[in-house]
């Protein structure tokens, strides 16, 4: 190859290399530009997202502050209402003081011809709740009703000077009475019978068993077969039952509220009648040496009954029907009824009640059990002169 050809070849190679280098530089510049643009874009997006997050956080904080402020205002109003209600009740009690019976020489009071450690107000209505759940729900949320009741209950307890030290209370119930929805240590400390004993300063026997029902139809430790476990030396007996019955019973198992049609064993109505009539016979007709106060707690409204009813609405029974049956069947057998259902008390349909007090929809947490114990203590105190 001649020198001229070699020279041309080298020049061509150089041109090609320069061209390729130019292409590489161009591509590199484009890639760098794209990366820079993308980084700038990403930075802008990150800045914008951060700004949005900050705004949302500020809005959430402002909303939370507003909610807390509204909650505080609501609780302040509830406290004022409770104070007013308490003063009215206290004035009414003071007016009736002249009619209160004097104690016997041994310190007991005669109640229906029997000695009693407590001076029960025999004029107190067996079923004191005047309004139904619908009326209460239209007036306040369950959270507001519960907090209003608790504010009033605290006033009643603080003002109480009744000596309960020699009083024995026996409570028959299910998992709510047993104190479920807590670990073993908390269950022992915070179940409502334990807290009731601490509030009143008396003995409380807890006969709560998880899963227990009223009717023998379910055979889950039915209360109709356990009520005789309540001891004769009790001064107060309390039955808290019906929550589990309303979670599975169909119309046949529910039975009939009407007196002439209800006496079928294995139905809720029939077994409820058998149990409370048996209690009347045992504690009021047979026991002569002391008076026994009998109280039935109509359970709180629970959201779980809705799910059960929705599965078979043509055959299952809604909880309000169980509540009606309790209020119809129980009082004639000389029981007082504390109607938590129609009081709209600790109703787990209310999201705030559910989140703060009834976290599984049925059983209270420690704070819920405290509120329940204080309510029962208040209800007992109000029935005593």
Secondary structure, DSSP 8 states (H G I E B T S, - for coil): --HHHHHHHHHHHHHHHHHHHHHHHHHHHHHHHHHHHHHHHHHHHHHHHHHHHHHHHHHHHHHHHHHHHHHHHHHHHHHHHHHHHHHHHHHHHHHTGGGS----TTS-EEETTEEESS-B-TTS-SB---S-HHHHHHHS-HHHHHHHHHHHHHHHHHH-----TT-EEEEEESHHHHT-SS-HHHHHHHSHHHHHHHHHTSEEEEEE-TT--SSTTS-SS-GGGTGGGS-TT-SEEEEE--TTGGGT-BHHHH---SGGG---TTSHHHHHHHHHHHHIIIIIII--SS--EEEEEE----THHHHHHHH-TTTB--HHHHHHHHHHHSGGGT-EEEETTTTTTT-TTSHHHHHHT-TTSSS--HHHHHHHHHHHHHHHHHTB-
